[in-house]
Amino acid sequence: MTSPSDITAWFSGRLPAEWTHHGAPTVVVDRDEITVTLGIATPTLDDDPTDTAQSEAVAGRIAGFRDDTREQRMAIAREAEHRFERKVAWGVRTDDRTALFTHIAVPAMTRLRQPERQVLDTLIAAGVAKSRADALAWCVKLVGQHTDDWLADLRQAIDDVERIRAEGPSV
């Protein structure tokens, strides 16, 4: 299995140079999917644009980049999917906005006891989520926001273990 750092390195070498003018791509890897987020220029408008006008300009820039690069992104994704046996998702970021073009939703089967189900059902009753699946996703996002540093350290440790295992003797 290829490590996330090796996958990131492959994308850094494979992406067209013009796609990296606004920063290095962010590559996030899990066992099902590789998400590549590219930086694009934030459009500037004359005078003092309203927030709505600026938001529309950003939406237009994102849509334009998505359409203009579709064929090339699909070709790179096919190569990566064959090489790394994972789906590839794409997105872009501007100064204040990130938009994902395509990404997969993977089912996570679990058995929950009544106290955990009651948490999810409370989120549904409060209008925070539409279903237990949405409520569970909301909980995961909340935990992720509050444990980013810890999870980053844990992911780095996993990468280190994989690297050391790969350097060891083959059986």
C-alpha beads as a LAMMPS data file, in Angstrom:
LAMMPS data file: protein, C-alpha beads

171 atoms
170 bonds

1 atom types
1 bond types

-500.0 500.0 xlo xhi
-500.0 500.0 ylo yhi
-500.0 500.0 zlo zhi

Masses

1 110.0

Atoms # bond

1 1 1 0.000 0.000 0.000
2 1 1 1.349 3.412 -0.980
3 1 1 1.777 5.935 1.840
4 1 1 -0.078 9.263 1.818
5 1 1 3.219 11.139 1.509
6 1 1 4.145 9.102 -1.592
7 1 1 0.728 9.784 -3.116
8 1 1 1.124 13.505 -2.380
9 1 1 4.551 13.447 -4.013
10 1 1 3.134 11.741 -7.122
11 1 1 0.437 14.403 -7.499
12 1 1 2.992 17.180 -6.951
13 1 1 5.004 15.810 -9.858
14 1 1 2.028 14.937 -12.071
15 1 1 -0.080 18.094 -11.870
16 1 1 0.464 20.771 -14.528
17 1 1 2.687 23.599 -13.263
18 1 1 0.002 26.209 -13.977
19 1 1 -2.263 24.505 -11.435
20 1 1 0.232 25.206 -8.625
21 1 1 0.754 28.960 -9.136
22 1 1 -1.444 29.701 -6.131
23 1 1 0.110 27.267 -3.699
24 1 1 0.877 23.598 -3.467
25 1 1 -2.099 21.279 -3.769
26 1 1 -3.563 19.813 -0.614
27 1 1 -3.795 16.039 -0.944
28 1 1 -5.860 14.143 1.618
29 1 1 -5.724 10.345 1.507
30 1 1 -7.791 7.670 3.187
31 1 1 -8.300 4.030 2.286
32 1 1 -11.167 4.827 -0.128
33 1 1 -10.408 8.195 -1.688
34 1 1 -7.750 10.748 -2.586
35 1 1 -8.944 14.353 -2.481
36 1 1 -6.813 16.901 -4.338
37 1 1 -7.588 20.540 -3.580
38 1 1 -5.945 23.141 -5.806
39 1 1 -5.443 26.829 -5.074
40 1 1 -6.914 29.304 -7.558
41 1 1 -6.720 33.078 -7.714
42 1 1 -9.447 34.998 -5.969
43 1 1 -11.052 37.308 -8.532
44 1 1 -10.738 41.019 -7.897
45 1 1 -13.543 43.386 -8.786
46 1 1 -13.283 47.108 -9.473
47 1 1 -14.334 49.643 -6.874
48 1 1 -15.755 48.291 -3.624
49 1 1 -17.847 45.230 -4.499
50 1 1 -20.677 44.047 -2.315
51 1 1 -20.263 40.743 -0.522
52 1 1 -22.804 39.226 -2.911
53 1 1 -20.918 40.464 -5.983
54 1 1 -17.617 39.107 -4.640
55 1 1 -19.259 35.778 -3.802
56 1 1 -20.677 35.550 -7.339
57 1 1 -17.258 36.365 -8.822
58 1 1 -15.686 33.564 -6.776
59 1 1 -18.454 31.155 -7.826
60 1 1 -17.813 32.069 -11.460
61 1 1 -14.055 31.542 -11.091
62 1 1 -14.620 28.126 -9.507
63 1 1 -17.101 27.078 -12.208
64 1 1 -14.739 28.253 -14.939
65 1 1 -11.786 26.344 -13.510
66 1 1 -13.905 23.232 -13.126
67 1 1 -15.104 23.339 -16.743
68 1 1 -11.763 24.376 -18.250
69 1 1 -9.780 21.602 -16.526
70 1 1 -12.329 18.767 -16.586
71 1 1 -10.709 16.604 -19.287
72 1 1 -7.210 16.956 -17.868
73 1 1 -8.381 16.276 -14.291
74 1 1 -10.240 13.163 -15.455
75 1 1 -7.130 11.844 -17.220
76 1 1 -4.958 12.395 -14.140
77 1 1 -7.630 10.816 -11.921
78 1 1 -7.756 7.704 -14.124
79 1 1 -3.973 7.324 -13.830
80 1 1 -4.064 7.788 -10.061
81 1 1 -7.042 5.447 -9.581
82 1 1 -5.206 2.722 -11.479
83 1 1 -1.929 3.361 -9.650
84 1 1 -3.259 3.760 -6.088
85 1 1 -6.532 1.768 -6.255
86 1 1 -8.580 4.624 -4.807
87 1 1 -11.087 7.071 -6.243
88 1 1 -9.866 10.628 -6.837
89 1 1 -11.904 13.679 -5.889
90 1 1 -11.098 17.258 -6.896
91 1 1 -11.676 20.639 -5.348
92 1 1 -10.386 24.199 -5.316
93 1 1 -9.722 26.811 -2.674
94 1 1 -9.599 30.569 -2.846
95 1 1 -8.647 32.884 -0.017
96 1 1 -11.831 32.202 1.926
97 1 1 -13.709 29.397 0.210
98 1 1 -13.191 25.726 -0.603
99 1 1 -15.388 23.874 -3.085
100 1 1 -15.266 20.130 -3.774
101 1 1 -16.310 19.117 -7.278
102 1 1 -16.817 15.411 -6.769
103 1 1 -16.310 13.140 -3.829
104 1 1 -17.653 9.832 -2.684
105 1 1 -19.862 9.078 0.282
106 1 1 -18.828 5.803 1.855
107 1 1 -21.226 3.935 4.133
108 1 1 -19.961 3.337 7.641
109 1 1 -21.877 0.510 9.220
110 1 1 -22.054 0.600 12.984
111 1 1 -24.166 -0.653 15.822
112 1 1 -25.223 1.959 18.336
113 1 1 -26.729 1.466 21.744
114 1 1 -29.685 3.527 22.895
115 1 1 -27.687 6.388 24.490
116 1 1 -25.790 6.973 21.225
117 1 1 -28.988 6.733 19.162
118 1 1 -30.621 9.278 21.464
119 1 1 -27.806 11.738 20.713
120 1 1 -28.406 11.333 16.987
121 1 1 -32.188 11.561 17.380
122 1 1 -31.823 14.772 19.434
123 1 1 -29.818 16.338 16.596
124 1 1 -32.594 15.333 14.187
125 1 1 -35.340 16.722 16.454
126 1 1 -33.441 20.010 16.781
127 1 1 -33.154 20.350 13.005
128 1 1 -29.366 20.039 13.018
129 1 1 -29.537 16.898 10.865
130 1 1 -32.099 15.279 8.552
131 1 1 -31.272 11.673 9.395
132 1 1 -29.171 9.547 11.690
133 1 1 -26.540 9.322 8.956
134 1 1 -26.391 13.140 8.725
135 1 1 -26.299 13.416 12.516
136 1 1 -23.435 10.943 12.735
137 1 1 -21.533 12.832 10.028
138 1 1 -22.121 16.077 11.967
139 1 1 -20.728 14.480 15.133
140 1 1 -17.656 13.222 13.294
141 1 1 -17.019 16.707 11.850
142 1 1 -17.377 18.280 15.296
143 1 1 -14.919 15.836 16.847
144 1 1 -12.549 16.375 13.937
145 1 1 -12.598 20.158 14.427
146 1 1 -11.714 19.823 18.083
147 1 1 -9.021 17.212 17.673
148 1 1 -7.208 18.361 14.513
149 1 1 -3.780 18.519 16.160
150 1 1 -4.146 15.127 17.821
151 1 1 -5.402 13.500 14.612
152 1 1 -2.567 15.114 12.614
153 1 1 -0.015 13.660 15.054
154 1 1 -1.682 10.262 14.849
155 1 1 -1.674 10.317 11.032
156 1 1 2.016 11.270 11.058
157 1 1 2.762 8.343 13.357
158 1 1 0.911 5.995 10.998
159 1 1 2.933 7.355 8.060
160 1 1 6.149 6.797 10.037
161 1 1 5.190 3.197 10.835
162 1 1 4.401 2.526 7.166
163 1 1 7.716 4.057 6.087
164 1 1 9.701 2.015 8.622
165 1 1 7.814 -1.158 7.689
166 1 1 8.621 -0.547 3.996
167 1 1 12.334 -0.113 4.820
168 1 1 12.442 -3.440 6.660
169 1 1 13.285 -6.803 5.170
170 1 1 10.724 -8.457 2.920
171 1 1 9.335 -11.773 4.074

Bonds

1 1 1 2
2 1 2 3
3 1 3 4
4 1 4 5
5 1 5 6
6 1 6 7
7 1 7 8
8 1 8 9
9 1 9 10
10 1 10 11
11 1 11 12
12 1 12 13
13 1 13 14
14 1 14 15
15 1 15 16
16 1 16 17
17 1 17 18
18 1 18 19
19 1 19 20
20 1 20 21
21 1 21 22
22 1 22 23
23 1 23 24
24 1 24 25
25 1 25 26
26 1 26 27
27 1 27 28
28 1 28 29
29 1 29 30
30 1 30 31
31 1 31 32
32 1 32 33
33 1 33 34
34 1 34 35
35 1 35 36
36 1 36 37
37 1 37 38
38 1 38 39
39 1 39 40
40 1 40 41
41 1 41 42
42 1 42 43
43 1 43 44
44 1 44 45
45 1 45 46
46 1 46 47
47 1 47 48
48 1 48 49
49 1 49 50
50 1 50 51
51 1 51 52
52 1 52 53
53 1 53 54
54 1 54 55
55 1 55 56
56 1 56 57
57 1 57 58
58 1 58 59
59 1 59 60
60 1 60 61
61 1 61 62
62 1 62 63
63 1 63 64
64 1 64 65
65 1 65 66
66 1 66 67
67 1 67 68
68 1 68 69
69 1 69 70
70 1 70 71
71 1 71 72
72 1 72 73
73 1 73 74
74 1 74 75
75 1 75 76
76 1 76 77
77 1 77 78
78 1 78 79
79 1 79 80
80 1 80 81
81 1 81 82
82 1 82 83
83 1 83 84
84 1 84 85
85 1 85 86
86 1 86 87
87 1 87 88
88 1 88 89
89 1 89 90
90 1 90 91
91 1 91 92
92 1 92 93
93 1 93 94
94 1 94 95
95 1 95 96
96 1 96 97
97 1 97 98
98 1 98 99
99 1 99 100
100 1 100 101
101 1 101 102
102 1 102 103
103 1 103 104
104 1 104 105
105 1 105 106
106 1 106 107
107 1 107 108
108 1 108 109
109 1 109 110
110 1 110 111
111 1 111 112
112 1 112 113
113 1 113 114
114 1 114 115
115 1 115 116
116 1 116 117
117 1 117 118
118 1 118 119
119 1 119 120
120 1 120 121
121 1 121 122
122 1 122 123
123 1 123 124
124 1 124 125
125 1 125 126
126 1 126 127
127 1 127 128
128 1 128 129
129 1 129 130
130 1 130 131
131 1 131 132
132 1 132 133
133 1 133 134
134 1 134 135
135 1 135 136
136 1 136 137
137 1 137 138
138 1 138 139
139 1 139 140
140 1 140 141
141 1 141 142
142 1 142 143
143 1 143 144
144 1 144 145
145 1 145 146
146 1 146 147
147 1 147 148
148 1 148 149
149 1 149 150
150 1 150 151
151 1 151 152
152 1 152 153
153 1 153 154
154 1 154 155
155 1 155 156
156 1 156 157
157 1 157 158
158 1 158 159
159 1 159 160
160 1 160 161
161 1 161 162
162 1 162 163
163 1 163 164
164 1 164 165
165 1 165 166
166 1 166 167
167 1 167 168
168 1 168 169
169 1 169 170
170 1 170 171
